[in-house]
Amino acid sequence: MLLLKALLEKANMSFEDYRTSTDRCTGKTKAGKSVWDYTPPMTEGRRLRERGLRGEKGDNVMLRGRRNHTLFLRYLDFGEAIGEKSDKLAGKKVSISMNYETEHFKEMIILAGMIKAAGGEYVLKASSVDIFATFDSVDEEGHSRRCSRGEYVKAEIENGRSIEVITLNELLERLDTTLEDLENAEPIDVDFLADDKYKK
């Protein structure tokens, strides 16, 4: 019990959350003191870094605080709309599952631009979203990946907010494109956004 209590304090978790978070934990008690070997659950950023991806120029991932993520945030504020203008998403704030967003920097730039052209706005916060697009993804062990943004959206809905939840493919259909089109599209040059004048 002393060991369990020490582990929960170290991990800053409830017993239930801790029990389901990892199976990589050992420890022992000696002379009333607890010693543990706790490996935190694999975070998305850590998983990508272990694959050699850093969110820098030359890879297609976005990790918070890294170059690609910074350019994406600046694109949301300063980038041009992409494609034919319409009112398909007029006044709507749109967000996409982090299961897709994190590993598709090039595609997300294009998508954010297309959402602008359709009269919408791409947002990161679940508390302000009108339309949320889900994207199912599995990890290396075949387990469904969780999406923290999706969990926040679910909580917002449970608290009474009206949010339209659709699949990413359904969103792309509204924008008259497909995942294949996005993957095959030429990247949009956003290097100019690295200039400090675009810093907020």
C-alpha positions as CSV (number, residue, x, y, z in Angstrom):
1,M,0.0,0.0,0.0
2,L,2.9,2.4,0.7
3,L,4.3,1.6,-2.7
4,L,1.0,2.2,-4.4
5,K,0.5,5.5,-2.6
6,A,4.0,6.6,-3.6
7,L,3.4,5.7,-7.2
8,L,0.1,7.6,-7.3
9,E,1.7,10.7,-5.9
10,K,4.6,10.4,-8.3
11,A,2.4,10.0,-11.3
12,N,-0.1,12.6,-10.0
13,M,-3.0,10.2,-10.9
14,S,-6.0,8.5,-9.3
15,F,-5.7,4.8,-8.8
16,E,-8.1,4.1,-11.7
17,D,-6.3,6.4,-14.2
18,Y,-2.9,4.9,-13.1
19,R,-4.1,1.3,-13.4
20,T,-5.0,1.8,-17.0
21,S,-2.1,4.1,-18.0
22,T,0.8,1.7,-18.1
23,D,1.9,-1.8,-17.4
24,R,5.6,-0.8,-17.1
25,C,5.9,-0.3,-13.4
26,T,7.8,-2.2,-10.7
27,G,8.7,-1.3,-7.2
28,K,9.5,-2.4,-3.7
29,T,9.3,-1.2,-0.1
30,K,12.3,-1.4,2.2
31,A,12.5,-0.1,5.8
32,G,9.2,1.7,5.3
33,K,10.4,3.5,2.1
34,S,9.0,3.0,-1.4
35,V,11.3,2.7,-4.4
36,W,9.7,2.5,-7.9
37,D,10.6,2.3,-11.5
38,Y,7.7,4.1,-13.3
39,T,7.6,4.6,-17.0
40,P,5.0,7.2,-18.0
41,P,2.6,6.3,-20.8
42,M,3.9,7.0,-24.3
43,T,2.9,10.5,-25.3
44,E,2.2,11.4,-28.9
45,G,5.2,13.7,-29.0
46,R,7.5,11.1,-27.5
47,R,6.3,8.5,-29.9
48,L,7.0,10.7,-32.9
49,R,10.4,11.8,-31.5
50,E,11.4,8.1,-31.1
51,R,10.6,7.8,-34.8
52,G,13.1,10.6,-35.5
53,L,10.4,13.2,-36.2
54,R,10.8,16.6,-34.6
55,G,8.2,18.9,-36.3
56,E,11.0,20.7,-38.1
57,K,11.5,21.5,-41.8
58,G,11.6,18.3,-43.8
59,D,9.1,16.3,-41.8
60,N,5.3,16.3,-41.9
61,V,4.5,16.4,-38.2
62,M,3.5,19.2,-35.9
63,L,4.7,19.1,-32.3
64,R,3.8,22.0,-30.0
65,G,6.6,24.6,-29.7
66,R,8.4,23.3,-32.8
67,R,8.8,25.0,-36.2
68,N,6.0,23.4,-38.1
69,H,3.5,24.0,-35.3
70,T,4.5,27.6,-35.1
71,L,4.1,28.1,-38.9
72,F,0.7,26.5,-38.8
73,L,-0.5,28.8,-36.0
74,R,0.8,31.8,-37.9
75,Y,-0.9,30.5,-41.1
76,L,-4.2,30.5,-39.3
77,D,-3.7,34.2,-38.5
78,F,-2.0,35.4,-41.7
79,G,-2.4,32.8,-44.4
80,E,-4.4,33.2,-47.6
81,A,-7.6,31.2,-48.4
82,I,-7.0,28.3,-50.8
83,G,-9.4,27.4,-53.6
84,E,-12.7,28.7,-54.8
85,K,-14.6,31.0,-52.3
86,S,-18.0,29.8,-51.0
87,D,-20.2,29.9,-48.0
88,K,-20.3,26.2,-47.3
89,L,-18.8,26.7,-43.8
90,A,-19.9,30.4,-43.4
91,G,-19.2,31.5,-39.9
92,K,-18.3,28.0,-38.6
93,K,-15.4,27.3,-36.4
94,V,-13.9,23.9,-37.5
95,S,-11.4,21.6,-35.8
96,I,-10.0,18.2,-36.7
97,S,-8.9,15.3,-34.6
98,M,-5.3,15.5,-33.4
99,N,-4.9,11.9,-34.7
100,Y,-4.8,13.5,-38.1
101,E,-3.6,17.0,-37.4
102,T,-0.3,16.0,-35.6
103,E,1.1,14.0,-38.5
104,H,-0.1,16.0,-41.5
105,F,1.5,19.4,-41.5
106,K,1.4,19.9,-45.3
107,E,-2.2,18.7,-45.5
108,M,-3.4,20.8,-42.6
109,I,-2.0,24.0,-44.2
110,I,-4.1,23.2,-47.3
111,L,-7.2,22.2,-45.2
112,A,-7.0,25.4,-43.1
113,G,-6.8,27.4,-46.3
114,M,-9.8,25.6,-47.9
115,I,-11.8,26.1,-44.7
116,K,-11.0,29.9,-45.0
117,A,-12.2,29.9,-48.6
118,A,-15.4,28.2,-47.6
119,G,-16.1,31.0,-45.1
120,G,-15.0,29.1,-42.0
121,E,-12.2,29.3,-39.5
122,Y,-9.9,26.6,-38.3
123,V,-9.6,26.6,-34.5
124,L,-7.7,24.5,-32.0
125,K,-9.9,24.9,-28.9
126,A,-12.8,22.5,-28.4
127,S,-14.6,25.1,-26.3
128,S,-15.1,27.3,-29.4
129,V,-15.6,24.7,-32.2
130,D,-18.9,24.4,-34.2
131,I,-17.8,21.4,-36.3
132,F,-15.4,18.7,-35.2
133,A,-14.0,16.1,-37.7
134,T,-13.0,12.8,-36.2
135,F,-10.2,10.6,-37.6
136,D,-9.6,7.0,-36.3
137,S,-6.0,6.0,-36.0
138,V,-4.3,3.0,-34.4
139,D,-0.9,2.8,-32.6
140,E,1.9,0.3,-33.4
141,E,0.2,-2.3,-31.2
142,G,-3.1,-2.0,-33.0
143,H,-4.9,0.0,-30.2
144,S,-7.1,2.9,-31.0
145,R,-5.3,6.2,-30.4
146,R,-7.1,8.6,-28.1
147,C,-7.6,12.2,-29.2
148,S,-7.5,14.7,-26.3
149,R,-9.3,17.3,-28.4
150,G,-12.0,14.8,-29.2
151,E,-12.4,14.1,-25.5
152,Y,-12.8,17.9,-24.8
153,V,-15.4,18.1,-27.6
154,K,-17.3,15.2,-26.0
155,A,-17.2,17.0,-22.6
156,E,-18.5,20.2,-24.2
157,I,-21.4,18.3,-25.8
158,E,-22.2,16.7,-22.4
159,N,-22.3,20.2,-20.9
160,G,-24.9,21.3,-23.4
161,R,-22.9,22.8,-26.3
162,S,-24.2,22.1,-29.8
163,I,-21.2,20.8,-31.8
164,E,-21.6,18.9,-35.1
165,V,-19.4,15.8,-35.0
166,I,-18.6,14.4,-38.5
167,T,-15.8,12.3,-39.9
168,L,-12.8,13.8,-41.7
169,N,-14.0,12.3,-44.9
170,E,-17.4,14.0,-44.5
171,L,-15.6,17.4,-44.0
172,L,-13.5,16.8,-47.1
173,E,-16.6,16.0,-49.1
174,R,-18.1,19.4,-48.1
175,L,-14.8,20.9,-49.4
176,D,-15.0,18.9,-52.6
177,T,-11.7,17.1,-51.9
178,T,-10.4,13.8,-50.7
179,L,-7.5,12.5,-48.5
180,E,-5.8,11.3,-51.7
181,D,-6.1,14.8,-53.3
182,L,-4.6,16.3,-50.1
183,E,-1.7,13.9,-50.0
184,N,-0.9,14.4,-53.7
185,A,-1.2,18.2,-53.6
186,E,1.8,20.4,-53.9
187,P,2.8,21.8,-50.5
188,I,2.0,25.5,-49.8
189,D,5.1,27.6,-49.2
190,V,4.7,29.0,-45.7
191,D,8.4,29.6,-45.0
192,F,7.8,33.4,-45.1
193,L,5.8,33.0,-41.8
194,A,9.1,32.2,-40.0
195,D,9.8,36.0,-40.1
196,D,9.5,37.5,-36.7
197,K,7.1,40.1,-38.0
198,Y,4.4,37.4,-37.9
199,K,5.1,36.7,-34.3
200,K,2.0,37.4,-32.0
